Amino acid sequence: METSLYGYSGKILWIDLSKNKITSKPLRKETVLRYIGGKGLGAKIMYDEVPAGISPFDPSNPIILATGPVNGFVLSGAAKFCAVFKSPLTEAWGESQCGGYFAPQMKYAGYDAIVIVGRAKRPSYILVEDEDVKIMDATHLWGMDALETEEAIKKDQGKRFQVLSIGPAGENLVRFACINHAGGRQLGRCGAGAVMGSKKLKAVAVQGSGTVEAARPEAFEEFRRWLNEEVKEKLKVLRELGTSAIMAATYSTKTLPTRNWTEGTFEGFERINAEAVMRFVKRSKACYGCLVACGKISRIDSGPYAGTEVEGPEYETLFALGSLCGIDYLESIIKANELCDRLGLDTISAGNVIAFSMECYEKGILTDKDTGGIKLEFGNHAAVLTMLEKIAYRQGIGDVLAEGVKKASKIIGKGAEKFAVHVKGLEPPGYDPRGL
């Protein structure tokens, strides 16, 4: 790497699981100047490397983990990195972002991007420690949930490793499977976990001993101090309540998606809003170098879900597994959040597909025979928990819903397409555009 290219490590790691081949290539200065950040770098690699018309589950479909120039610095808001791939849901461009601690360690190991292609002959995971990169046997991890997998790798390899892992949903190619990190962060959208599962790749673990360098360290430090002061004042609500505070805004503007997008307000709002969530919050959690600490660790101490602990629920989870399904029992939403994390399911798509099935059930398109006796009625929180398991393991009607709203509606037929809310196959996040 040219010494003037500050903020970058200067190498891209290429791993071919089919050939068991590991190489690194230099990152060119003209590339990072033209294609900004992890998303830009990932887009460039996708355009250059992905053959036209391939299936998302084709071994040649890469999953690209890409960072930008601020990753690795101790700076609020600078922990997110990007995964780029062909989406199993849309069969087109797919991307997802994740905070936490993975991106800094990847930079410190010396890599601005990791490009993974091919399909392993047996379940595997990738272990990266600076220039020492290995493809490891993951047969003993296959079948574990995503959180158990991370714990097992850290126990075997060391706690400093930062881990991305998939759960049973990714192994079973659920089209909206996510990739988990740090016990509660996700590369959630577009089915990245399914792409990993199609490669027989259970996890990626990385740690590094290097650093990243700013062009003007004194100016950077001045900027960092200024940003911290701005964060304290302007992001006060986010610091105190986390993203659950967003629900007050969508509720007041009648853009809170409710009962499969048929309404924009929810009568159970006060039972699942930020104030309600804070009754369960035990502590805050921050991504690397971030003063905001918007992550909130919730725990249920009593009742049928006692002992459940999860990072969240974030706003998108509260909407998707709450109002969208007509559910105002917060403890069940917290439990559903934990289940999604363990199973490796994107909470947004999972909530959307269950809400879709509830509307189909209430309109008689799905029957008790189709659901195996599960009463898929709006407000039935027990049914949501059951369906999450069935989707992740592709059991019964869960096998259909695992295809995502668009594909599931076509399989079900009988007019179900009318109630399938999606954008080119991707289920939307928690903001009703009709009110914006």
N, C-alpha and C positions, 0 to 999 in steps of 0.2 A: 504494500500500500504506500502511496505517496505520503510523505510526512505532513503535507499541508491539508490532508483530508481528515480534519478533526471530527470527533464525535462518532467515528466508525472504527471497527476493529480491522477491516480490510480483507476479510475472507468469507467465502460461502462454502459451507460444508454440504457435500453431495453424498447421499447414501442410497445405494441400489440394493434393496432387500432380496430381489430375485437372484442377483449375481453375487451377493455377499461382498459387495465392493464399496469401499469408502475412499473418497478423494476430497480435496479442497481446491478451490479456484480463487484467484485474486478478484477482489471487488474493484471495478474500474471507476476512476474519478468521474468520468463523463456520465456514467450510469446513475450515480447518486445525485449528481447535479440536475439531471433531467427528470428523474423519477423519485419524488420526494417521499421519505418515510418508508415504514415497513409495507404499507399498502401499495405505494408506488413501485417499490422494489419487487414485491410479490407479483404485481401486475406485469411487469417487464419480463420476469422469468416465465410466468404462465404463457404469455404471448409467444415467447421464443421457443418454448419447450413442449407445449401440449399439442398433440396432433388433433386436427379437426375431427369432430364427430365421435370422439371416444366416449364410452360409458363412464359415469363417475366411479364405478367400481372396477374399471379396467386398471391393471397394474401400472400402466403408464401415466395414469392421472396422479400428478404429484400432490403431496401436501407440503406446503411451503410455510415455514415458520420464519417470519421476517421482522426485524427491528428497524427503528429509525435513529436519527442522530442524537436524540436526547436520552434514549434508553441507557441505563447504567450510571447516569448522574443522580446525585441525591437532590431531587427536585420534585415538588408537588405536581402530581398529574403526569409524570413522565415514566410510569411503569408499564403502560399498555404496549402490547405488541400485536401482531396480526398473523392470522392463519389464512392462507389463500389456497383454493382448490376448486375443482368442478363440483357443484353441489348435487347431491343425490335428490334433493327436493325439486330444484328448478332445472336440473340438467344443463345449467349454464354457470356463469360466474358465481362463486361462493366465497364469502369472507366472514371472518369473525374476529373480534378483539377480546383481549383478556389482560387484566391487571395482575397484581401479585408480585412475584419475585423471580419468575423464570427469565424474563428478558435481560435483567442485569447480569445474571449468571451466564447466560448465553454469550453476552458481549464480553464478559471477563474471560470466558473460555477461548475467545478469539474469533467469534463468528457473528456476522451480521445477519445471516440467514442460514437455515438448515432446509435442504430440499430432499424429500424422501420419495422415492419411486419404487416400483416393483412390488412383489408379494413374497413374504417369507414362506419357507416350506413348513414351518411350524411356528406356533406363537412365540413372539420375540419382543424384546424391548431394546432401546438404544441407550447406551451409557456414554456420556461425553464428559471427559475431564481434561480440559485444555486440549492438547493434541492427541491425547489417548482416547480414541473412539472405538467402541466395541458394539457388536450386535450380540445381545445376550439371549439365552433361552428363557422364555416366559411361560413354559408349559405349566409350571406350578402356580402361576398367577392367573391363567386363563380361567374364567368363571368367577373370580373374585369381583366384588364391587369396586368402584373407582377409588373410594377412600381407603379401603383395605389394601388395594394395590399400591397406593402411594406410601402407606405406612410400612408395607413389607419391603419395598425397595429402599426406603430410608433406613430401615433396620439392617438390611443386608449391606448397603453401600455407604451409609453415613448420612447424618441428619442435614448436612450442608447441601446435599443434592436437592435441586428443585425439580419437581416431577410433573409431567403431563400424563394423564392416564384415562383410559376408557373403562366403562362398566359393561354389564351384560347387554345393554341396548346397542352399544357399538359393536360388540362381538356378533350380535344377531342382525346387524345391518339395518337397524331401525333408521329410517331416512332422516330423522331429526335428532339422532344421537349427538351428544356433545362430548367435549374433552374437558376433564376436570383438572384443577390445579389448586394446591394449597388448602385443601379441605373445604373449599367453598367458592372458588373463582372458576369461571368457565370460559372456554371458547364455545359459546352456546349456539350460535345461529348457523343455519344452512346445512347441518349434517356432517360437520368435520369428524365427529366420532365414528360415524359409519365408514368414512373413507379410511380412517385408521384401522377399523375392524376388518375392512376388505383386504388390507395388507397384512393381516395377522399381526399387527403391531399393537401391543398392549399399552406401551408407555414409552416416554422419552424422558431421560433424567440427565441433568447437566449441572456442572459446577466448574468455576474457573478461578484462576489466581491472578488474572491480569487487571487492567484498569482501562478507563476511557479518558481521553484528554480533551480539554477545552482549548480553543484557539487563544482566548484571552481570559485566563483564570480569574483575574481580579474583577473584570467586568461581569463575568458569569456569577461570581459570588455576590456582587452588588444586586444583580437581577434576582438571584435566589432569595435574598433578604427582602427585597421589594415584594416578590410574589408571595412570600409567607405572610406578610402583613395584609396583603389584599385577600388572601384566602381566609384569614381569621375573621375579617369583617364581612366580605361578600358571600362567603359560603358557610356562614354560621348555621343556617338551618340544616344544610347537608351534613355538617359536622355533628350536630346535635341529634338529628333524627334519621339520617341516612336517606336513601332514595325513596323510602316509603312516604316522605313528605310530598312527593309529586302527586299523590292521590288527591290531596285537597284541591289542587289546581284542575285536574281533569274532572273531578266531581262538580266543582263550581261552574265550569264551562260546559257541562253536560257532554263531555267527550270521554267519559269513563266507560269503556266497552262492557256491556252487560248482557247476559243470557245470549251468547253467540251473536253479538253485534246487533241485536234487535232493539236495544235501548242504550241511552247514553248517561243514565243516572242509576244508582243502585241504592235501594232502601236500606241495605245493610252496611252502608258506608262507614258509619261510626263504630261498627264492631270490627272493622278490618283496617282502619286508617292508621296513620303514624302514631297517634296517641295510644291506640289500642296495642300496637306492636311493641311500644316502649315498655309495656307492662311485663314483657317477656325478655327484654334485652338485658344482658348481664355485663357486657363490656363492648368496647369499640375495637376495630381492627383496621390497620392501615396497609396499603400497598407500599412497596419499597420507596423510601424517601418522601412520602406524602404526609403533609400536615393535616389533611382533611379527615382522614380516618373515617370514611363514610360507611365502612363495613360494620355491621352490628351483629354480635353473636347472641342468638336467642336460645333460651332453654325453657322447656315445659317441666314444671316441678310436681304437678299433680294431675289427676284425671287419667283417661284411657291412653294418652300419649306421653305420660310422665317419663322423663329421661331423654326425650328427644332434644338434641342440640344441633343447631345449624347456623351457618353464616347467612343472615337474612331474616325474614324474607324481603327481597328487594321489591320495588314498585311493580316491575314487570311480572314477578311471580304472584304478588297479591292480586293483580288484575286477572292474570291468566287462570290461576287456580282458585280465584275468589269470585269476583263479580261476573266474569265471563261465564262461569259455571253456576251462577246464582247462589254461591256459598258465602255465608257470613260467619262461619264457625272458624275462628282464627287458629285455634289449636290444630285443626285438621289441615289447614293451609301450611302451617309450619311443618307438620309431619309429611305432607306431600312434597314440600320443598326438600326435606331430607331424603325422601325416597328418590326424587329425581336426581339429586346429587350422587347418591350411591349407585343407582341404576345407570346413570349417565344419560339423562334425558334433558333436552332443552325445555325449560318450564314454559316458555312462551308457546312453542309449537304443541307441547303436550296438552296445555290447557285449551288451546284452540281446537285441537282434534277431538278432545273429550266434549267440549261445549258443542261442537258440530254434531257429534253422535247423540248428545242429549236432545238437541232439536229434532234430529231424525227420529229418535225414539218417541218423543212426545207427539210427533206428527204421524206416527204409525208406519214410517218407512223402515225402521228397525223394530223388531218384535222381541219378546222374551226368548223365543227360539233362537234368534240371531245372537242375542247377548249372553246366552247361557243362563238366563234367569236373572241377570243383573238389571235392576231397575234404574235405567239411565235417565233419571229425571233431574231437572235443574234443582239444585239445592241438596242433592244426595251426596254428602261428603264421603261417606263410606264407599260409594260406587267409584268415586275418583281414585281413591287409594287402591282399590282392586284393579281398576283399569290400567293404572300406571304399571303395575306388575305384569299384567297380561300383554301390554304393549311391548315392554322391554324384552319379554321372553317369547313374543309372537304366539301367544296362546289364544285360541278362539277368535272372537271379534277383534282382539288386540292385534292379530296378525294383519288384518285389513287396515286398522287405524295406524299401524306402524309405517304405512306407506305415505302418511301425511294427508292433509285434507283434500288436496286436489285429486290425487290418485285414488284415495279411499272412496271419494264420492262417485267416481266412475265405476269402481268395482261394485259398490252398493247399488247404484242405478236408481230406478223408480223415482226420479226427480230429485235425488239427493244433491246433485250438482248445484241446485238453486240455493242451497244453504251452506255451501262450501266457500268460506271467505279466505281468499289468498291473493297474492300478487305473483303471478307466474309460477305458482306452486309453493311459495313461501308464506307461511302464516304471519299476519301482521302483528306488530307490537301494540302496546296499550294506549293508543291515542286514536279516537274516532275521527277520521278526516272530515266527516260531514259537519263537524262543529268547529273546525279550525279555520 
